[in-house]
Amino acid sequence: MSLQDIQTRIAAAEAQAGRTPGSVRLIAVSKVQPDDRVRAVLDAGHRVFGENRVQEAAGKWPGFRDMFGPVELHLLGPLQTNKARQAMELFDVIHSLDRPKLARTLARLADELGRCPDLFVQVNTGAEPQKAGILPDDADAMIAECRSLDLPVQGLMCIPPVDEDAATHFRLLAEIAARNGLAGLSMGMSDDFETAIAHGATHIRVGSAIFGARVPG
Ligand SMILES: *Cc1c(COP(=O)(O)O)cnc(C)c1O
């Protein structure tokens, strides 16, 4: 378990970029990890975790919360509208707000439930057909629509194409956020979180570097 190594590297990257110490939030991505690995990170005192699937998260986090107390949970994977209510009840933050229809569903449910998780609009910075997210050219309109629905949008999220220089995509995401007055930047994973911090990431999503390689099944 190398949670502490990652925390040390985050602090170094913050210092190098002239960022305020502690300004980057580490989301430990526990999807598909065996429970004993997750428990070890909870035992080490970490309380901010990310999951990709509502169903998987609903199976393990109520139990961990009973055992360990409050845990801040972030949804990182695509959200179907028919799972939106369950997601809003389970997660504190949703990073995958990727289409107007989902925004309208979340707004309706927020009225019903009287609360709404913090939200990040996912931008498909590489315009990859297989990837979720609003296209960069449509991002301003999407953010405006979310604001007109009174949704609590805190920032933007991206997953750069695997075969491209991540920094280009982090820079683009930061530009779109800045021109829309958004402070949050969810970007950077195990292989590139230091680059993301240098480009202003406020939330980094680190899985395998903390837990080890994901065990399928
Ligand atoms: C799996 C995943 C991560 C973590 O990936 P690692 O390479 O294991 O750090 C981060 N963000 C999203 C959206 C993911 O699906």
The ligand as an SDF file (V2000), in Angstrom:
LIG
                    3D

 15 15  0  0  0  0  0  0  0  0999 V2000
  -10.0430    3.9070  -13.2830 C   0  0  0  0  0  0  0  0  0  0  0  0
  -10.1150    5.3870  -13.3400 C   0  0  0  0  0  0  0  0  0  0  0  0
   -9.1670    6.1820  -12.6910 C   0  0  0  0  0  0  0  0  0  0  0  0
   -7.9320    5.6090  -11.9830 C   0  0  0  0  0  0  0  0  0  0  0  0
   -7.0670    5.0610  -12.9220 O   0  0  0  0  0  0  0  0  0  0  0  0
   -5.5650    4.6050  -12.5010 P   0  0  0  0  0  0  0  0  0  0  0  0
   -4.8350    4.5960  -13.7770 O   0  0  0  0  0  0  0  0  0  0  0  0
   -5.7000    3.2680  -11.8730 O   0  0  0  0  0  0  0  0  0  0  0  0
   -5.0520    5.6200  -11.5500 O   0  0  0  0  0  0  0  0  0  0  0  0
   -9.3380    7.5530  -12.7250 C   0  0  0  0  0  0  0  0  0  0  0  0
  -10.3900    8.1250  -13.3550 N   0  0  0  0  0  0  0  0  0  0  0  0
  -11.3270    7.3900  -13.9880 C   0  0  0  0  0  0  0  0  0  0  0  0
  -12.4660    8.0720  -14.6500 C   0  0  0  0  0  0  0  0  0  0  0  0
  -11.2140    6.0030  -14.0130 C   0  0  0  0  0  0  0  0  0  0  0  0
  -12.1300    5.2920  -14.6710 O   0  0  0  0  0  0  0  0  0  0  0  0
  1  2  1  0
  2  3  1  0
  2 14  2  0
  3  4  1  0
  3 10  2  0
  4  5  1  0
  5  6  1  0
  6  7  2  0
  6  8  1  0
  6  9  1  0
 10 11  1  0
 11 12  2  0
 12 13  1  0
 12 14  1  0
 14 15  1  0
M  END
$$$$
